[in-house]
Each structure stands twice: as C-alpha cells, then as structure tokens.
Amino acid sequence: MPMPRLIQICASQNDLFGLAGDGTVFQYNFNSNAWAQLGQDWGDQAEGPRAESRSTPKAASAKPSSKR
C-alpha cells in the first residue's frame, strides 16, 4: 500500500508526525527512515470531550462598582 499524501506535518526536536487527508496519523522513524502508521485507537485514549462537543465558556460581564 503506497504512502498517502500528508496534508499537515508537525515537528519537534525529537519527533516528526504527519496527518493524511483521511485523518490517519503517521510518525517518522529516524532509525529506519520510514513512516509508521499509528494505531487506530491511539487518539481515543484521552478522557476529555471531543472538539466538536466542547463549548467555549462565556466570559462573565463585570459590573461597575458603585463603592468608592
């Protein structure tokens, strides 16, 4: 199976990740000079809500103080 085209690449000092158009995440292995596909459940281990279900908290409106 050929390597899919990556639409986004993220790099740090020690890691290199790529995101394919279908949502598959790859990590570059510098020892073998090859991309490795990360497991299907790799991102499902987080316990927090998904981005589409999160809501942005509304800022509290500050009332002017009448005390001096």
PDB file with SEQRES, HELIX, SHEET and CRYST1 records, atoms N, CA, C and O in Angstrom:
SEQRES   1 A   68  MET PRO MET PRO ARG LEU ILE GLN ILE CYS ALA SER GLN          
SEQRES   2 A   68  ASN ASP LEU PHE GLY LEU ALA GLY ASP GLY THR VAL PHE          
SEQRES   3 A   68  GLN TYR ASN PHE ASN SER ASN ALA TRP ALA GLN LEU GLY          
SEQRES   4 A   68  GLN ASP TRP GLY ASP GLN ALA GLU GLY PRO ARG ALA GLU          
SEQRES   5 A   68  SER ARG SER THR PRO LYS ALA ALA SER ALA LYS PRO SER          
SEQRES   6 A   68  SER LYS ARG                                                  
HELIX    1 AA1 TRP A   42  GLN A   45  5                                   4    
HELIX    2 AA2 ALA A   51  SER A   53  5                                   3    
SHEET    1 AA1 4 LEU A   6  ALA A  11  0                                        
SHEET    2 AA1 4 LEU A  16  ALA A  20 -1                                        
SHEET    3 AA1 4 VAL A  25  ASN A  29 -1                                        
SHEET    4 AA1 4 ALA A  34  GLN A  37 -1                                        
CRYST1    1.000    1.000    1.000  90.00  90.00  90.00 P 1           1          
ATOM      1  N   MET A   1       0.855  -1.184   0.000  1.00  0.00           N  
ATOM      2  CA  MET A   1       0.000   0.000   0.000  1.00  0.00           C  
ATOM      3  C   MET A   1       0.895   1.239   0.000  1.00  0.00           C  
ATOM      4  O   MET A   1       1.772   1.364   0.855  1.00  0.00           O  
ATOM      5  N   PRO A   2       0.687   2.150  -0.941  1.00  0.00           N  
ATOM      6  CA  PRO A   2       1.533   3.342  -1.021  1.00  0.00           C  
ATOM      7  C   PRO A   2       1.219   4.324   0.110  1.00  0.00           C  
ATOM      8  O   PRO A   2       0.117   4.353   0.658  1.00  0.00           O  
ATOM      9  N   MET A   3       2.209   5.105   0.425  1.00  0.00           N  
ATOM     10  CA  MET A   3       2.069   6.126   1.471  1.00  0.00           C  
ATOM     11  C   MET A   3       1.099   7.199   0.985  1.00  0.00           C  
ATOM     12  O   MET A   3       1.278   7.732  -0.109  1.00  0.00           O  
ATOM     13  N   PRO A   4       0.058   7.531   1.790  1.00  0.00           N  
ATOM     14  CA  PRO A   4      -0.868   8.596   1.376  1.00  0.00           C  
ATOM     15  C   PRO A   4      -0.188   9.959   1.456  1.00  0.00           C  
ATOM     16  O   PRO A   4       0.811  10.131   2.155  1.00  0.00           O  
ATOM     17  N   ARG A   5      -0.731  10.898   0.745  1.00  0.00           N  
ATOM     18  CA  ARG A   5      -0.205  12.260   0.764  1.00  0.00           C  
ATOM     19  C   ARG A   5      -0.531  12.895   2.115  1.00  0.00           C  
ATOM     20  O   ARG A   5      -1.672  12.839   2.572  1.00  0.00           O  
ATOM     21  N   LEU A   6       0.468  13.494   2.745  1.00  0.00           N  
ATOM     22  CA  LEU A   6       0.275  14.149   4.041  1.00  0.00           C  
ATOM     23  C   LEU A   6      -0.187  15.579   3.810  1.00  0.00           C  
ATOM     24  O   LEU A   6       0.351  16.290   2.961  1.00  0.00           O  
ATOM     25  N   ILE A   7      -1.194  15.991   4.578  1.00  0.00           N  
ATOM     26  CA  ILE A   7      -1.731  17.344   4.441  1.00  0.00           C  
ATOM     27  C   ILE A   7      -1.181  18.278   5.504  1.00  0.00           C  
ATOM     28  O   ILE A   7      -1.276  19.498   5.376  1.00  0.00           O  
ATOM     29  N   GLN A   8      -0.597  17.697   6.568  1.00  0.00           N  
ATOM     30  CA  GLN A   8      -0.024  18.510   7.636  1.00  0.00           C  
ATOM     31  C   GLN A   8       1.114  17.743   8.279  1.00  0.00           C  
ATOM     32  O   GLN A   8       1.039  16.526   8.451  1.00  0.00           O  
ATOM     33  N   ILE A   9       2.174  18.466   8.634  1.00  0.00           N  
ATOM     34  CA  ILE A   9       3.328  17.866   9.302  1.00  0.00           C  
ATOM     35  C   ILE A   9       3.610  18.666  10.557  1.00  0.00           C  
ATOM     36  O   ILE A   9       3.562  19.896  10.543  1.00  0.00           O  
ATOM     37  N   CYS A  10       3.902  17.972  11.636  1.00  0.00           N  
ATOM     38  CA  CYS A  10       4.222  18.596  12.916  1.00  0.00           C  
ATOM     39  C   CYS A  10       5.578  18.054  13.364  1.00  0.00           C  
ATOM     40  O   CYS A  10       5.785  16.841  13.409  1.00  0.00           O  
ATOM     41  N   ALA A  11       6.484  18.947  13.691  1.00  0.00           N  
ATOM     42  CA  ALA A  11       7.825  18.516  14.072  1.00  0.00           C  
ATOM     43  C   ALA A  11       8.245  19.151  15.392  1.00  0.00           C  
ATOM     44  O   ALA A  11       7.916  20.302  15.681  1.00  0.00           O  
ATOM     45  N   SER A  12       8.972  18.380  16.177  1.00  0.00           N  
ATOM     46  CA  SER A  12       9.629  18.904  17.371  1.00  0.00           C  
ATOM     47  C   SER A  12      11.095  18.533  17.265  1.00  0.00           C  
ATOM     48  O   SER A  12      11.542  18.062  16.219  1.00  0.00           O  
ATOM     49  N   GLN A  13      11.833  18.734  18.312  1.00  0.00           N  
ATOM     50  CA  GLN A  13      13.257  18.431  18.269  1.00  0.00           C  
ATOM     51  C   GLN A  13      13.518  16.945  18.045  1.00  0.00           C  
ATOM     52  O   GLN A  13      14.505  16.586  17.403  1.00  0.00           O  
ATOM     53  N   ASN A  14      12.642  16.064  18.567  1.00  0.00           N  
ATOM     54  CA  ASN A  14      12.887  14.622  18.502  1.00  0.00           C  
ATOM     55  C   ASN A  14      11.836  13.826  17.751  1.00  0.00           C  
ATOM     56  O   ASN A  14      12.020  12.625  17.550  1.00  0.00           O  
ATOM     57  N   ASP A  15      10.740  14.444  17.326  1.00  0.00           N  
ATOM     58  CA  ASP A  15       9.643  13.714  16.705  1.00  0.00           C  
ATOM     59  C   ASP A  15       9.168  14.404  15.439  1.00  0.00           C  
ATOM     60  O   ASP A  15       9.322  15.614  15.271  1.00  0.00           O  
ATOM     61  N   LEU A  16       8.595  13.616  14.565  1.00  0.00           N  
ATOM     62  CA  LEU A  16       8.007  14.128  13.336  1.00  0.00           C  
ATOM     63  C   LEU A  16       6.723  13.344  13.080  1.00  0.00           C  
ATOM     64  O   LEU A  16       6.747  12.117  12.984  1.00  0.00           O  
ATOM     65  N   PHE A  17       5.601  14.059  12.969  1.00  0.00           N  
ATOM     66  CA  PHE A  17       4.303  13.443  12.744  1.00  0.00           C  
ATOM     67  C   PHE A  17       3.704  13.989  11.453  1.00  0.00           C  
ATOM     68  O   PHE A  17       3.965  15.130  11.070  1.00  0.00           O  
ATOM     69  N   GLY A  18       2.907  13.174  10.795  1.00  0.00           N  
ATOM     70  CA  GLY A  18       2.217  13.594   9.588  1.00  0.00           C  
ATOM     71  C   GLY A  18       0.756  13.194   9.654  1.00  0.00           C  
ATOM     72  O   GLY A  18       0.415  12.142  10.196  1.00  0.00           O  
ATOM     73  N   LEU A  19      -0.104  14.032   9.102  1.00  0.00           N  
ATOM     74  CA  LEU A  19      -1.543  13.782   9.079  1.00  0.00           C  
ATOM     75  C   LEU A  19      -1.978  13.612   7.630  1.00  0.00           C  
ATOM     76  O   LEU A  19      -1.764  14.501   6.806  1.00  0.00           O  
ATOM     77  N   ALA A  20      -2.584  12.481   7.320  1.00  0.00           N  
ATOM     78  CA  ALA A  20      -3.111  12.222   5.974  1.00  0.00           C  
ATOM     79  C   ALA A  20      -4.509  12.817   5.849  1.00  0.00           C  
ATOM     80  O   ALA A  20      -5.150  13.133   6.852  1.00  0.00           O  
ATOM     81  N   GLY A  21      -4.970  12.965   4.634  1.00  0.00           N  
ATOM     82  CA  GLY A  21      -6.278  13.564   4.370  1.00  0.00           C  
ATOM     83  C   GLY A  21      -7.436  12.799   4.974  1.00  0.00           C  
ATOM     84  O   GLY A  21      -8.484  13.388   5.238  1.00  0.00           O  
ATOM     85  N   ASP A  22      -7.279  11.500   5.202  1.00  0.00           N  
ATOM     86  CA  ASP A  22      -8.363  10.707   5.781  1.00  0.00           C  
ATOM     87  C   ASP A  22      -8.315  10.683   7.304  1.00  0.00           C  
ATOM     88  O   ASP A  22      -9.113   9.986   7.930  1.00  0.00           O  
ATOM     89  N   GLY A  23      -7.393  11.433   7.914  1.00  0.00           N  
ATOM     90  CA  GLY A  23      -7.305  11.505   9.368  1.00  0.00           C  
ATOM     91  C   GLY A  23      -6.304  10.546   9.977  1.00  0.00           C  
ATOM     92  O   GLY A  23      -6.124  10.541  11.195  1.00  0.00           O  
ATOM     93  N   THR A  24      -5.646   9.731   9.158  1.00  0.00           N  
ATOM     94  CA  THR A  24      -4.649   8.795   9.662  1.00  0.00           C  
ATOM     95  C   THR A  24      -3.388   9.554  10.068  1.00  0.00           C  
ATOM     96  O   THR A  24      -2.928  10.437   9.343  1.00  0.00           O  
ATOM     97  N   VAL A  25      -2.833   9.208  11.226  1.00  0.00           N  
ATOM     98  CA  VAL A  25      -1.627   9.865  11.733  1.00  0.00           C  
ATOM     99  C   VAL A  25      -0.437   8.928  11.568  1.00  0.00           C  
ATOM    100  O   VAL A  25      -0.525   7.732  11.848  1.00  0.00           O  
ATOM    101  N   PHE A  26       0.672   9.493  11.109  1.00  0.00           N  
ATOM    102  CA  PHE A  26       1.908   8.753  10.915  1.00  0.00           C  
ATOM    103  C   PHE A  26       3.010   9.389  11.749  1.00  0.00           C  
ATOM    104  O   PHE A  26       2.998  10.594  12.001  1.00  0.00           O  
ATOM    105  N   GLN A  27       3.969   8.562  12.176  1.00  0.00           N  
ATOM    106  CA  GLN A  27       5.152   9.045  12.881  1.00  0.00           C  
ATOM    107  C   GLN A  27       6.372   8.590  12.100  1.00  0.00           C  
ATOM    108  O   GLN A  27       6.451   7.441  11.665  1.00  0.00           O  
ATOM    109  N   TYR A  28       7.320   9.499  11.926  1.00  0.00           N  
ATOM    110  CA  TYR A  28       8.526   9.156  11.177  1.00  0.00           C  
ATOM    111  C   TYR A  28       9.517   8.463  12.088  1.00  0.00           C  
ATOM    112  O   TYR A  28       9.803   8.943  13.185  1.00  0.00           O  
ATOM    113  N   ASN A  29      10.044   7.332  11.635  1.00  0.00           N  
ATOM    114  CA  ASN A  29      11.049   6.584  12.378  1.00  0.00           C  
ATOM    115  C   ASN A  29      12.408   6.921  11.777  1.00  0.00           C  
ATOM    116  O   ASN A  29      12.720   6.508  10.661  1.00  0.00           O  
ATOM    117  N   PHE A  30      13.209   7.670  12.517  1.00  0.00           N  
ATOM    118  CA  PHE A  30      14.500   8.127  12.013  1.00  0.00           C  
ATOM    119  C   PHE A  30      15.503   6.977  11.884  1.00  0.00           C  
ATOM    120  O   PHE A  30      16.437   7.062  11.087  1.00  0.00           O  
ATOM    121  N   ASN A  31      15.319   5.909  12.656  1.00  0.00           N  
ATOM    122  CA  ASN A  31      16.242   4.767  12.578  1.00  0.00           C  
ATOM    123  C   ASN A  31      16.073   3.986  11.280  1.00  0.00           C  
ATOM    124  O   ASN A  31      17.052   3.522  10.696  1.00  0.00           O  
ATOM    125  N   SER A  32      14.819   3.842  10.827  1.00  0.00           N  
ATOM    126  CA  SER A  32      14.574   3.085   9.600  1.00  0.00           C  
ATOM    127  C   SER A  32      14.292   3.986   8.395  1.00  0.00           C  
ATOM    128  O   SER A  32      14.089   3.496   7.284  1.00  0.00           O  
ATOM    129  N   ASN A  33      14.279   5.298   8.617  1.00  0.00           N  
ATOM    130  CA  ASN A  33      13.979   6.264   7.548  1.00  0.00           C  
ATOM    131  C   ASN A  33      12.663   5.936   6.854  1.00  0.00           C  
ATOM    132  O   ASN A  33      12.582   5.917   5.626  1.00  0.00           O  
ATOM    133  N   ALA A  34      11.621   5.673   7.670  1.00  0.00           N  
ATOM    134  CA  ALA A  34      10.318   5.315   7.120  1.00  0.00           C  
ATOM    135  C   ALA A  34       9.211   5.863   8.017  1.00  0.00           C  
ATOM    136  O   ALA A  34       9.418   6.108   9.206  1.00  0.00           O  
ATOM    137  N   TRP A  35       8.031   6.051   7.421  1.00  0.00           N  
ATOM    138  CA  TRP A  35       6.856   6.482   8.160  1.00  0.00           C  
ATOM    139  C   TRP A  35       6.140   5.262   8.709  1.00  0.00           C  
ATOM    140  O   TRP A  35       6.012   4.254   8.015  1.00  0.00           O  
ATOM    141  N   ALA A  36       5.672   5.340   9.951  1.00  0.00           N  
ATOM    142  CA  ALA A  36       4.902   4.259  10.575  1.00  0.00           C  
ATOM    143  C   ALA A  36       3.518   4.798  10.920  1.00  0.00           C  
ATOM    144  O   ALA A  36       3.392   5.873  11.506  1.00  0.00           O  
ATOM    145  N   GLN A  37       2.490   4.053  10.556  1.00  0.00           N  
ATOM    146  CA  GLN A  37       1.121   4.456  10.868  1.00  0.00           C  
ATOM    147  C   GLN A  37       0.844   4.177  12.331  1.00  0.00           C  
ATOM    148  O   GLN A  37       1.126   3.087  12.830  1.00  0.00           O  
ATOM    149  N   LEU A  38       0.287   5.172  13.019  1.00  0.00           N  
ATOM    150  CA  LEU A  38      -0.074   4.967  14.417  1.00  0.00           C  
ATOM    151  C   LEU A  38      -1.380   4.185  14.477  1.00  0.00           C  
ATOM    152  O   LEU A  38      -2.184   4.241  13.547  1.00  0.00           O  
ATOM    153  N   GLY A  39      -1.594   3.452  15.579  1.00  0.00           N  
ATOM    154  CA  GLY A  39      -2.777   2.606  15.734  1.00  0.00           C  
ATOM    155  C   GLY A  39      -4.072   3.373  15.673  1.00  0.00           C  
ATOM    156  O   GLY A  39      -4.102   4.579  15.920  1.00  0.00           O  
ATOM    157  N   GLN A  40      -5.151   2.675  15.342  1.00  0.00           N  
ATOM    158  CA  GLN A  40      -6.468   3.285  15.215  1.00  0.00           C  
ATOM    159  C   GLN A  40      -6.958   3.879  16.524  1.00  0.00           C  
ATOM    160  O   GLN A  40      -7.615   4.919  16.518  1.00  0.00           O  
ATOM    161  N   ASP A  41      -6.649   3.233  17.656  1.00  0.00           N  
ATOM    162  CA  ASP A  41      -7.143   3.725  18.938  1.00  0.00           C  
ATOM    163  C   ASP A  41      -6.146   4.643  19.627  1.00  0.00           C  
ATOM    164  O   ASP A  41      -6.317   4.956  20.805  1.00  0.00           O  
ATOM    165  N   TRP A  42      -5.119   5.076  18.929  1.00  0.00           N  
ATOM    166  CA  TRP A  42      -4.072   5.903  19.521  1.00  0.00           C  
ATOM    167  C   TRP A  42      -4.641   7.170  20.144  1.00  0.00           C  
ATOM    168  O   TRP A  42      -4.280   7.508  21.271  1.00  0.00           O  
ATOM    169  N   GLY A  43      -5.518   7.878  19.445  1.00  0.00           N  
ATOM    170  CA  GLY A  43      -6.069   9.126  19.946  1.00  0.00           C  
ATOM    171  C   GLY A  43      -7.305   8.945  20.795  1.00  0.00           C  
ATOM    172  O   GLY A  43      -7.782   9.912  21.388  1.00  0.00           O  
ATOM    173  N   ASP A  44      -7.843   7.736  20.874  1.00  0.00           N  
ATOM    174  CA  ASP A  44      -9.074   7.506  21.618  1.00  0.00           C  
ATOM    175  C   ASP A  44      -8.838   7.234  23.095  1.00  0.00           C  
ATOM    176  O   ASP A  44      -9.788   6.966  23.830  1.00  0.00           O  
ATOM    177  N   GLN A  45      -7.597   7.297  23.541  1.00  0.00           N  
ATOM    178  CA  GLN A  45      -7.308   7.020  24.937  1.00  0.00           C  
ATOM    179  C   GLN A  45      -7.560   8.221  25.832  1.00  0.00           C  
ATOM    180  O   GLN A  45      -7.636   8.067  27.051  1.00  0.00           O  
ATOM    181  N   ALA A  46      -7.692   9.410  25.264  1.00  0.00           N  
ATOM    182  CA  ALA A  46      -7.939  10.604  26.065  1.00  0.00           C  
ATOM    183  C   ALA A  46      -9.354  10.564  26.632  1.00  0.00           C  
ATOM    184  O   ALA A  46     -10.276  10.066  25.986  1.00  0.00           O  
ATOM    185  N   GLU A  47      -9.519  11.087  27.829  1.00  0.00           N  
ATOM    186  CA  GLU A  47     -10.813  11.044  28.503  1.00  0.00           C  
ATOM    187  C   GLU A  47     -11.637  12.307  28.285  1.00  0.00           C  
ATOM    188  O   GLU A  47     -12.824  12.319  28.612  1.00  0.00           O  
ATOM    189  N   GLY A  48     -11.048  13.366  27.745  1.00  0.00           N  
ATOM    190  CA  GLY A  48     -11.755  14.629  27.602  1.00  0.00           C  
ATOM    191  C   GLY A  48     -12.761  14.606  26.470  1.00  0.00           C  
ATOM    192  O   GLY A  48     -12.761  13.674  25.666  1.00  0.00           O  
ATOM    193  N   PRO A  49     -13.633  15.629  26.390  1.00  0.00           N  
ATOM    194  CA  PRO A  49     -14.634  15.688  25.331  1.00  0.00           C  
ATOM    195  C   PRO A  49     -13.983  15.969  23.979  1.00  0.00           C  
ATOM    196  O   PRO A  49     -12.924  16.593  23.909  1.00  0.00           O  
ATOM    197  N   ARG A  50     -14.608  15.515  22.933  1.00  0.00           N  
ATOM    198  CA  ARG A  50     -14.125  15.767  21.578  1.00  0.00           C  
ATOM    199  C   ARG A  50     -14.305  17.246  21.249  1.00  0.00           C  
ATOM    200  O   ARG A  50     -15.138  17.924  21.849  1.00  0.00           O  
ATOM    201  N   ALA A  51     -13.534  17.735  20.310  1.00  0.00           N  
ATOM    202  CA  ALA A  51     -13.571  19.150  19.949  1.00  0.00           C  
ATOM    203  C   ALA A  51     -14.960  19.592  19.513  1.00  0.00           C  
ATOM    204  O   ALA A  51     -15.388  20.698  19.843  1.00  0.00           O  
ATOM    205  N   GLU A  52     -15.675  18.736  18.767  1.00  0.00           N  
ATOM    206  CA  GLU A  52     -16.984  19.147  18.270  1.00  0.00           C  
ATOM    207  C   GLU A  52     -18.039  19.221  19.369  1.00  0.00           C  
ATOM    208  O   GLU A  52     -19.093  19.822  19.161  1.00  0.00           O  
ATOM    209  N   SER A  53     -17.782  18.624  20.536  1.00  0.00           N  
ATOM    210  CA  SER A  53     -18.771  18.655  21.607  1.00  0.00           C  
ATOM    211  C   SER A  53     -18.415  19.653  22.711  1.00  0.00           C  
ATOM    212  O   SER A  53     -19.192  19.862  23.643  1.00  0.00           O  
ATOM    213  N   ARG A  54     -17.247  20.260  22.598  1.00  0.00           N  
ATOM    214  CA  ARG A  54     -16.860  21.244  23.609  1.00  0.00           C  
ATOM    215  C   ARG A  54     -17.499  22.581  23.309  1.00  0.00           C  
ATOM    216  O   ARG A  54     -17.726  22.924  22.149  1.00  0.00           O  
ATOM    217  N   SER A  55     -17.786  23.330  24.345  1.00  0.00           N  
ATOM    218  CA  SER A  55     -18.303  24.676  24.148  1.00  0.00           C  
ATOM    219  C   SER A  55     -17.350  25.663  24.805  1.00  0.00           C  
ATOM    220  O   SER A  55     -16.678  25.352  25.789  1.00  0.00           O  
ATOM    221  N   THR A  56     -17.314  26.834  24.245  1.00  0.00           N  
ATOM    222  CA  THR A  56     -16.448  27.870  24.777  1.00  0.00           C  
ATOM    223  C   THR A  56     -17.168  28.560  25.932  1.00  0.00           C  
ATOM    224  O   THR A  56     -18.294  29.028  25.762  1.00  0.00           O  
ATOM    225  N   PRO A  57     -16.537  28.630  27.100  1.00  0.00           N  
ATOM    226  CA  PRO A  57     -17.206  29.290  28.220  1.00  0.00           C  
ATOM    227  C   PRO A  57     -17.371  30.779  27.943  1.00  0.00           C  
ATOM    228  O   PRO A  57     -16.492  31.418  27.366  1.00  0.00           O  
ATOM    229  N   LYS A  58     -18.494  31.310  28.360  1.00  0.00           N  
ATOM    230  CA  LYS A  58     -18.755  32.738  28.176  1.00  0.00           C  
ATOM    231  C   LYS A  58     -18.080  33.518  29.289  1.00  0.00           C  
ATOM    232  O   LYS A  58     -18.066  33.107  30.449  1.00  0.00           O  
ATOM    233  N   ALA A  59     -17.525  34.647  28.906  1.00  0.00           N  
ATOM    234  CA  ALA A  59     -16.851  35.489  29.900  1.00  0.00           C  
ATOM    235  C   ALA A  59     -17.915  36.170  30.763  1.00  0.00           C  
ATOM    236  O   ALA A  59     -18.953  36.611  30.269  1.00  0.00           O  
ATOM    237  N   ALA A  60     -17.633  36.242  32.047  1.00  0.00           N  
ATOM    238  CA  ALA A  60     -18.563  36.911  32.969  1.00  0.00           C  
ATOM    239  C   ALA A  60     -18.477  38.418  32.737  1.00  0.00           C  
ATOM    240  O   ALA A  60     -17.388  38.978  32.619  1.00  0.00           O  
ATOM    241  N   SER A  61     -19.617  39.051  32.675  1.00  0.00           N  
ATOM    242  CA  SER A  61     -19.600  40.502  32.480  1.00  0.00           C  
ATOM    243  C   SER A  61     -19.349  41.154  33.833  1.00  0.00           C  
ATOM    244  O   SER A  61     -19.987  40.835  34.836  1.00  0.00           O  
ATOM    245  N   ALA A  62     -18.413  42.063  33.822  1.00  0.00           N  
ATOM    246  CA  ALA A  62     -18.058  42.769  35.057  1.00  0.00           C  
ATOM    247  C   ALA A  62     -18.990  43.966  35.241  1.00  0.00           C  
ATOM    248  O   ALA A  62     -19.146  44.793  34.342  1.00  0.00           O  
ATOM    249  N   LYS A  63     -19.600  44.041  36.413  1.00  0.00           N  
ATOM    250  CA  LYS A  63     -20.471  45.179  36.703  1.00  0.00           C  
ATOM    251  C   LYS A  63     -19.623  46.269  37.353  1.00  0.00           C  
ATOM    252  O   LYS A  63     -18.786  45.982  38.210  1.00  0.00           O  
ATOM    253  N   PRO A  64     -19.839  47.511  36.948  1.00  0.00           N  
ATOM    254  CA  PRO A  64     -19.071  48.600  37.570  1.00  0.00           C  
ATOM    255  C   PRO A  64     -19.399  48.735  39.033  1.00  0.00           C  
ATOM    256  O   PRO A  64     -20.558  48.632  39.436  1.00  0.00           O  
ATOM    257  N   SER A  65     -18.403  48.957  39.803  1.00  0.00           N  
ATOM    258  CA  SER A  65     -18.587  49.082  41.246  1.00  0.00           C  
ATOM    259  C   SER A  65     -19.044  50.500  41.584  1.00  0.00           C  
ATOM    260  O   SER A  65     -18.475  51.476  41.093  1.00  0.00           O  
ATOM    261  N   SER A  66     -20.073  50.607  42.424  1.00  0.00           N  
ATOM    262  CA  SER A  66     -20.565  51.935  42.820  1.00  0.00           C  
ATOM    263  C   SER A  66     -19.919  52.391  44.116  1.00  0.00           C  
ATOM    264  O   SER A  66     -20.110  53.532  44.536  1.00  0.00           O  
ATOM    265  N   LYS A  67     -19.148  51.502  44.762  1.00  0.00           N  
ATOM    266  CA  LYS A  67     -18.482  51.877  46.009  1.00  0.00           C  
ATOM    267  C   LYS A  67     -17.204  52.612  45.699  1.00  0.00           C  
ATOM    268  O   LYS A  67     -16.505  52.304  44.734  1.00  0.00           O  
ATOM    269  N   ARG A  68     -16.901  53.619  46.558  1.00  0.00           N  
ATOM    270  CA  ARG A  68     -15.670  54.395  46.365  1.00  0.00           C  
ATOM    271  C   ARG A  68     -14.853  54.411  47.589  1.00  0.00           C  
ATOM    272  O   ARG A  68     -13.782  55.018  47.609  1.00  0.00           O  
TER     273      ARG A  68                                                      
END                                                                             
